Amino acid sequence: MTIADRIQNASYGPTARNFDGLILLGYAAFAVLAVVAIYLAAAGSGMTGGDVVAAAVMP
């Protein structure tokens, strides 16, 4: 019967941290930087305003 007993890992619960907010903040910052990079790259000569808006909205 001792084989059936599970070893409890007491260190798992208290040391588990919640990094969900930081991960979502990182994704949001990356998305903003990507949209700005697309906007700046599309703002070259020969591009109309509509083309720039389309490039920024639909990456």
Stockholm file with secondary structure:
# STOCKHOLM 1.0

chainA/1-59         MTIADRIQNASYGPTARNFDGLILLGYAAFAVLAVVAIYLAAAGSGMTGGDVVAAAVMP
#=GR chainA/1-59 SS CTTTSCCCCTTHHHHCCCCHHHHHHHHHHHHHHHHHHHHHHHCSTTCCHHHHHHHHHCC
#=GC SS_cons        CTTTSCCCCTTHHHHCCCCHHHHHHHHHHHHHHHHHHHHHHHCSTTCCHHHHHHHHHCC
//
